Amino acid sequence: MKTKETTLKAITEQALLPLFYYDDAEVSLEIVRTIYRAGVRVIEYTNRGPAALENFKILVEAAKTEMPDLHVGIGTIKNVEQAADFIAAGAHFIVCPVVDLEIGKLVHEAGLLWIPGCFSPTEINLASQNGAGLIKLFPANLLGPAFMSSVKDLFPGQLFIPTGGVEIEAANISAWFKSGVCGVGMGSKLISKEILTNKDYDTLFTLTEKTFKIISETRLS
């Protein structure tokens, strides 16, 4: 049983949230299988194409049979209807690019983790007051680690994860963790268009292992 608490624990322990979308369901599934073999136990599929819902259902079913300890969430959820559809499809958590309180209410009622995207202290405060267990700093490349360092003390106990522009580089990842985040979200920097187009699963496996190594070394330093 995947709950808000178990999902949040999985994300903070993994300290990495891979996210992607691809039209082809079989390629999407192979991407998930590949990063799972590399140690990933939480992934975010993104609602960024017409096949997202049907592909997501396939991923959820595969996770049940092949990867039972995998938490499968959905991102880029911008309205209640989308949230309801993906919750019905078996989503373990919901990620949004914005703070929509109606989505938050629906996700809470389902007993799942709500991760809204925030860009300002006002948005962070609103999300935090409405039970966001984890807040996505988005787009992270515009905010930067300095923003996180500046606001973290205003929201004691609140967990944050940056998404958008986090690099697979020790200096960049280290700066983010030192600023106070509990993990980093990675999309195209990890699962690139080239990897998807070329079905280059070997490169993805290697990159995922490399990212985990950097994160592990960064968190210990």
N, C-alpha and C positions, 0 to 999 in steps of 0.2 A: 504494500500500500504506500503510494507516494503522497506525502502530505506537505503542507507549507514548511513544517519544521525539517523534515528529512531532505527536502529539496534545497533549502537554505544551507543546511549542513553540508550537503554534497557540493554545492557551489563554493562555499568558503574553504572546504578542504581541498578541492581541486584547484581553486584559485585561478581558473581559466574557464571562460565560457565561449566555446567555438560557436559561430553562427554563420548560416549560409542559406541560400535558396538556389535551386536549379530546376528548370522545367522538366527534365527527364527524371522520372521516378526511380528507375534502376540505378542511374548514376548517383542520385541523392542517397539511395540506400547503401551503395558501395562506399560513398564518402563517410557515412555514419559507421559502417562496419570497420573502415580503415582507422578512423580516429579512436574508435572503441578499442581496437587491438593495441593502439598506442597508449591506452590508459584513460581515455576520456569516459566519464560516467555521467556527465550532464552536457546536453547540447541544446542549442536554440535554432530551430528552423525558422525562416522568416517568411512572412506573408507578403511576398513581393512579386507574385506572378499568378496567372489564372489557374495553374495546377497546384497551388499551395495546399489547399484543403485536402484534395484527393491524395497528393503525395504524402502529406502529413499522416493520414490514416494508415498508409502503407508502412511508414516508419514506426508508428505506434504498435502496429500488429507485429512487425519484425522484432521490435524491442521485447515484446511480451514473450516471444518464443526463443529468440537467440540471445538477447541481452537484457535479462530481467532486472538487473541492477542499474539500468540506464534510465536517467530522467530526461524526458523529451519535452521541451517547452516550445512555445510559438512566440515569435516576435513580430514587430511592425503591426501591432493590433491598435487600430485607431477608433473603433466604435464598439458599442455593446453587442451589436449583431455579430460582428466578427468574433468577438470574445466568446459569445454563446456557442457559435458553430464549432470553434476549436476546443472548447471545454467538452462539448458533446462528443468530439472526436477522440478525446482521451488525453488532452494536454495536461502536463504535470505542473506547468507554470506559465504565466502570461507576461510578456514583455511589451511595453509600449514606448513609442518615441516621445510621448507627451504625458501630462498628468490629466487623466480623465477620471473623475471621481465615480462616475456611474460604472465604468469598467472595474474600478477598484472594488466597488461594492459587490458586483457580481462575482468577481474572483474570490473575495473573502467569503461570500456565501457558499461557494463551492469548496471552501477549505484549502484553497491553493495559494501559491506565492504570487503576489503582484509586484512587478518590477517596472515602475514608471520611469520615463526619461525626463531629466531635469537639466536646466541650463542656467538657473539663477537661484539665489538664496530663497526668494519668495516661493518658487516652485518646489524647492527642497522642503521648505517648511510645510507647505500644503500637503505634499506627499507623505511626509513624516507624520503629520497630525492625523492622516487618514489611513494609517496602518501599513505603509509600504515597508515590508521587511528588508528590502534591498532597493536602492535607488541607482538608476543608470545615469551616469554623467555623459550627456550626449549633445552635440558631437565633441568627443574628448579632445580631438586635435585642436579645436578652437579654445577650449577651456584650459587644458594643460594641468600638470601636477601642481603648479603654483596656486591655482584656483582651489583645488582640493585642500591643500595645506592651509589656505586662508579661511575656509569655512568649516572645516571638520569640528573644531572646538565649539561651534555654535550648536551642533547637533550631536551631543554625546550619546554614544550607543548606536547611532544610525550607521548602517553598512552601505558602502558605495562600491560601484564597479564602473570603470570607464569603458566606453565603446565608441569606436570610430577613430582610426588613425594610430592605435597602439601598435608599435613596431616590434618585430622579433629581434630585439637588440637589448643587450644587458643594460646599457645606460638608460634607455627609455623605460623598460619594465621596472628597473630599480627605482627610478624617479617616481613612478606611480606608486609603488608599494611604500616608499618612504613618505609619500604625501598622506598616506592613511587609508588607501583603498584595501578591500579584502580580496580582490581578484581583478583580472582584466578580461574584457570581452574582445574577441578577435574574429573579424570577418574575412575580408579579401586579403589581408596581410598573411593569413594562414591558409585559407581555402580560396586560392586565386582563380581568376577566370581561366588562366592557362591550365591549371590543375583540373578544373571542371571540364573544359573543352577537350583536353587531351587524355582525360581519364588517368591522370598520372598519380595513381594511388601510392606508389612507392615514395615519391617525393613528399606527398602529404604525410605519410607515416613518419618519415625522417624529420620533417619540419615540426610535427607535433611533439615528437620525442625531444627535439632541440628546445622547443618552447618550454616544455615541462622542466627540462634541466636548468634553463635560465631562471625560471620562476623559483625552483627549489633553492638554487644558489643565492638568489636575491633575497628570499625570505629568511635565510639563515645568516645573512651578512649583517 
